[in-house]
Amino acid sequence: MSISRRIIAVTAFLILVFAVIPILIAVSGRKDFYYTLSSVALLSMASAGVWLTFHIGRINIGQGAYALMGGYVSAILVMSYGVSFWWTLPLAGLFCALASILIGLPILRLRGVYFAMVTLVLTEVARLLALALPVTQGAKGITSIPLPGAVEVFGLTLVPDFTMMENPRIAFYYLSVALMTACFALMHRLVNSRIGHICMSLQQNEELASSIGINIAQIRVIAYAISSFLGGLAGAVFVAATQSVYPSSFTVADSINFMLNCFLGGLGYVFGPMLGTLVLYFGWNLLFETGRFQLLIYSALMIALMLVLPNGLLSLGTLRKER
Amino acid sequence: MTFLLEAKGMTKRFGGLVAVNNVSFGVGAKEILSVIGPNGAGKSTLFKLISSFLRPTAGEVLFRGERISDLAPHIAARKGVVRTFQETTVFRNMSVRDNVIIAHHLRSKASLLGYFFATRQAKEDEAAFGRSADEILGFLGLESIAGETARNLPHGHLRGLGIAIGLATDPAVLLLDEPFAGMNHDETMKAVAMVRKLRERGLTILLVEHDMQAVMKISDRIVVLNFGQKIAEGTPSEIQRNDKVIEAYLGIEDEAIGL
């Protein structure tokens, strides 16, 4: 894509998410969409992390664990230590990144289905830990978490106090979408830089990658840490928006969904997880109308889509180009 | 003679099986040394031991007098001992040129963060890698397929690409894993010429091979393995006259060892 076309695409995206969608919501009066779309934005960030682990050739079904971890870190810091929510955001991400380095060092040696299984268990371990640890307050969870306060720098209010707002959901929408935009900008740069090519070389052949001098263990851990950072960040904002966190806030089903989002959007495209999350989230909700057939139709559609479009929805664009 | 790369008392046991038993030899600078032997003689194991992809049970590999046998493969590569693989081991979903560019990893001066922020050093690196990749592909006569995706290449070109990837790391010693396997006579002759050109570039070559004719033609010295043990070492003509070698290959027609 030429530079001018890229600028147009980025501008169009920014106008869409920061202006057009809020206007549409205001006109239609469907205020609930603020919450729905914030969720999509946050879930797509967590999915972007999963996508990055796919990029180094690992199937990651454990992102729910880090989303839960990030949520609890933020909630505990806010509730027990009175830390501002805004500080807990990066801290939650960093905590998850550090934890993932410790967890990743041994398990990233595993490949294919073995790594996938371990990460799947990881989500369940996180849930059980949240149930058992005193600091997470067991099944009761942590509730009535205060809304984020204002961000002021030298008396200048950058972000207004969420509690003073008529509808904090709108503020959460802007926060989530801003974070998502930053996340995907970062991912786009990462994947198109030499780092992305190094990740891809790992995905295609780790032995060959190490024979040309790439420290594969290091690259794997870095990618996994970035992935978990994004998961933790998304979890922290999610918890702040719902003002509560429970051991079941993120479960194995969420972890699987993060992975499916990547599949659906397309593993070969950075923006795949964003589109995948949007389609999957709304698709699932639309199917709610079908009542008890919801899961059946949903599963059948997913299977059909993977058969017809194994490279994801975004491969539709390139298919047309090839013809 | 001082050796650039030296294997001393290399032994590798897998459970009760001794795959390589107390094998020692050395490779001088700019030498072409071949390791041959019947199937199951332990050639592949020895190859992996020397390239640090396996750890020896006993013995060591010295490169410029320094022990490299306990290092991770990417550290051994950084020191200058780089292996190639058999043909299917390339980055299949990248173009040929991208395969070679990524293999310039060891020549990176910029850090990973530098690449992320596209610092001046990173841009210089990328430009230099591109130029060098083109030079290597030209040197190996692969410039016409630079844009092809690796998975679509025929066998002969894949082998060439494997060598191009090895060259991009700028090694002192290049270890070639059966570079002539599955090639017909013409292809083998081209590949032999290619390996000779590598030596002219200043590389030291150690190769493991089945194809006797090619080995006899190309090698300065040959090491023969049988049942994990070194049974002979010498120039091609010495090896051809060696009774133990002929015995080991008994059952193979005489022409096969170039007699």
HADDOCK unambig.tbl for C-alpha pairs under 7 A between the chains (distance, minus, plus):
assign (segid A and resid 189 and name CA) (segid B and resid 116 and name CA) 6.78 0.50 0.50
assign (segid A and resid 190 and name CA) (segid B and resid 116 and name CA) 6.00 0.50 0.50
assign (segid A and resid 193 and name CA) (segid B and resid 115 and name CA) 6.15 0.50 0.50
assign (segid A and resid 193 and name CA) (segid B and resid 116 and name CA) 5.91 0.50 0.50
assign (segid A and resid 194 and name CA) (segid B and resid 115 and name CA) 6.08 0.50 0.50
assign (segid A and resid 195 and name CA) (segid B and resid 112 and name CA) 6.50 0.50 0.50
assign (segid A and resid 195 and name CA) (segid B and resid 115 and name CA) 6.83 0.50 0.50
assign (segid A and resid 198 and name CA) (segid B and resid 102 and name CA) 6.88 0.50 0.50
assign (segid A and resid 201 and name CA) (segid B and resid 91 and name CA) 6.24 0.50 0.50
assign (segid A and resid 204 and name CA) (segid B and resid 91 and name CA) 5.48 0.50 0.50
assign (segid A and resid 204 and name CA) (segid B and resid 92 and name CA) 6.66 0.50 0.50
assign (segid A and resid 205 and name CA) (segid B and resid 91 and name CA) 6.31 0.50 0.50
assign (segid A and resid 208 and name CA) (segid B and resid 89 and name CA) 6.77 0.50 0.50
assign (segid A and resid 210 and name CA) (segid B and resid 73 and name CA) 5.98 0.50 0.50
assign (segid A and resid 210 and name CA) (segid B and resid 74 and name CA) 4.87 0.50 0.50
assign (segid A and resid 211 and name CA) (segid B and resid 73 and name CA) 5.88 0.50 0.50
assign (segid A and resid 211 and name CA) (segid B and resid 74 and name CA) 5.65 0.50 0.50
assign (segid A and resid 211 and name CA) (segid B and resid 77 and name CA) 6.19 0.50 0.50
assign (segid A and resid 211 and name CA) (segid B and resid 82 and name CA) 6.33 0.50 0.50
assign (segid A and resid 211 and name CA) (segid B and resid 83 and name CA) 6.46 0.50 0.50
assign (segid A and resid 212 and name CA) (segid B and resid 74 and name CA) 6.61 0.50 0.50
assign (segid A and resid 212 and name CA) (segid B and resid 77 and name CA) 6.28 0.50 0.50
assign (segid A and resid 212 and name CA) (segid B and resid 103 and name CA) 5.60 0.50 0.50
assign (segid A and resid 212 and name CA) (segid B and resid 105 and name CA) 6.89 0.50 0.50
assign (segid A and resid 212 and name CA) (segid B and resid 166 and name CA) 7.00 0.50 0.50
assign (segid A and resid 212 and name CA) (segid B and resid 169 and name CA) 6.03 0.50 0.50
assign (segid A and resid 213 and name CA) (segid B and resid 74 and name CA) 3.96 0.50 0.50
assign (segid A and resid 213 and name CA) (segid B and resid 75 and name CA) 6.54 0.50 0.50
assign (segid A and resid 213 and name CA) (segid B and resid 77 and name CA) 5.20 0.50 0.50
assign (segid A and resid 213 and name CA) (segid B and resid 78 and name CA) 5.79 0.50 0.50
assign (segid A and resid 213 and name CA) (segid B and resid 105 and name CA) 6.54 0.50 0.50
assign (segid A and resid 213 and name CA) (segid B and resid 106 and name CA) 5.88 0.50 0.50
assign (segid A and resid 214 and name CA) (segid B and resid 74 and name CA) 5.75 0.50 0.50
assign (segid A and resid 214 and name CA) (segid B and resid 105 and name CA) 6.67 0.50 0.50
assign (segid A and resid 215 and name CA) (segid B and resid 74 and name CA) 5.91 0.50 0.50
